[in-house]
Amino acid sequence: MVKQLLFIIIGVLLGLLVALAVAEVAVRFFSPQEVGPVRFACHPELGDIPVPGQQGERRFPGVFTFRYSNNSLGWRGRREYREAKPTDYRVLMLGDSFTYGLGVNDDQTFPARVEEYLSADHLSVEVMNAGCPGKGTDYGLKSFQTVGRKFHPDLTVLGFFGNDFQDNARGEYYSIGNRGELQVKPLNCNPRGIKTLLNRLPGYNWLISWSQAANLVKQAGVDFIVNRASKTDPDATKGLVVSYTRSASGNATAANKQLTRIYVQQLNAAVKHAGGELMMFYIPVSQEVLEYRQTRTTSPDERAIQHIAAENGMMLWSLTPLLAHSGQPIDRLYYKEGHWTAAAHAMAAGFMSRLIQGRLVSRRQLINNTLE
């Protein structure tokens, strides 16, 4: 009797293994999925950030495979930073997944390439990549106030992407007071919901790191929860998914432009108060590059943030003409899922490094003249 039961259990387990193997092969063949470790951990002041101290690989069959590492702050790369500068200059890069470098290796991100190019020109400089996927300008402000300013960057560079307008509207870090002042919102690192439950399941991280079938099931579950919550409890999706609804006129609306204006103004003031200077670059989606090639005009989103920068006495440097005039086909610059290839990162870094070098050198000369 015991033997018979044992054989049944073994048979069931073998059947499950075969079914899982067949499902995995089918998904890989018919509907490939992105796989990789759990990407975010909750910081008590910054919310979800890239998992500190993590090293791993993300694979998207037919799209990209890249290796990455995060330091103890969740910043891209293995290098740890001391508050005292080991170089003559220090640059802090803020932004979203483009700045972080989703899709390329550590040394292929544009922050890493900027440091490489500047060092090749015999400039003693350290470039820190504090980009965080899925975040907007409000996160950049919070990140600078919480961590970035401690490292005394001479120059802080904000990479602005069109959907940052929508990210800023989520109100994750600040609320606006009656007089237009920013009020810091408390963050909860122990949210309820299915994401917390999944992350605690034994073997979950291993499964989504290697199984495309598991990632397909996960995505189907997310879609189901989002669709259901949109009708009943929208708060149930918090921390589970970030969604965007870009209209024909772009991401910018009257409401989120006003929020973005406040965040840029506050970031500029915070950087200046810390003794540094803020630069801004616009990072276009592939459609904006294609449209610029046809019309020689920038998008409504780019014009909106350019206007906001001008209101703060700043210039917004656009990467749209650079990519549009490169002569490269769009699939050499952008992956199918939308992020930059290593070639686009290198191209952007070459353009940015020249401007950054000029700003650093002129800034140092101004400081020296003031001290004399």
HELIX and SHEET records of a PDB file:
HELIX    1   1 VAL A    2  PHE A   30  1                                  29    
HELIX    2   2 SER A   97  TYR A  100  1                                   4    
HELIX    3   3 ASP A  106  GLN A  108  5                                   3    
HELIX    4   4 PHE A  110  ALA A  120  1                                  11    
HELIX    5   5 THR A  137  THR A  146  1                                  10    
HELIX    6   6 GLY A  148  PHE A  151  5                                   4    
HELIX    7   7 ASP A  164  ASN A  168  1                                   5    
HELIX    8   8 ILE A  194  ARG A  200  1                                   7    
HELIX    9   9 TYR A  204  TRP A  210  1                                   7    
HELIX   10  10 GLN A  212  ALA A  229  1                                  18    
HELIX   11  11 PRO A  234  THR A  237  5                                   4    
HELIX   12  12 ALA A  254  HIS A  273  1                                  20    
HELIX   13  13 SER A  286  THR A  295  1                                  10    
HELIX   14  14 PRO A  300  GLU A  311  1                                  12    
HELIX   15  15 THR A  320  ALA A  324  1                                   5    
HELIX   16  16 ILE A  330  LEU A  333  1                                   4    
HELIX   17  17 ALA A  342  LEU A  371  1                                  30    
SHEET    1   A 2 PHE A  40  HIS A  43  0                                        
SHEET    2   A 2 GLY A  47  PRO A  50 -1                                        
SHEET    1   B 2 GLN A  55  PHE A  60  0                                        
SHEET    2   B 2 PHE A  64  SER A  69 -1                                        
SHEET    1   C 5 VAL A 125  ASN A 129  0                                        
SHEET    2   C 5 TYR A  89  LEU A  94  1                                        
SHEET    3   C 5 LEU A 155  PHE A 161  1                                        
SHEET    4   C 5 GLU A 277  ILE A 283  1                                        
SHEET    5   C 5 LEU A 316  SER A 318  1                                        
SHEET    1   D 2 TYR A 174  ILE A 176  0                                        
SHEET    2   D 2 LEU A 182  VAL A 184 -1                                        
END                                                                             
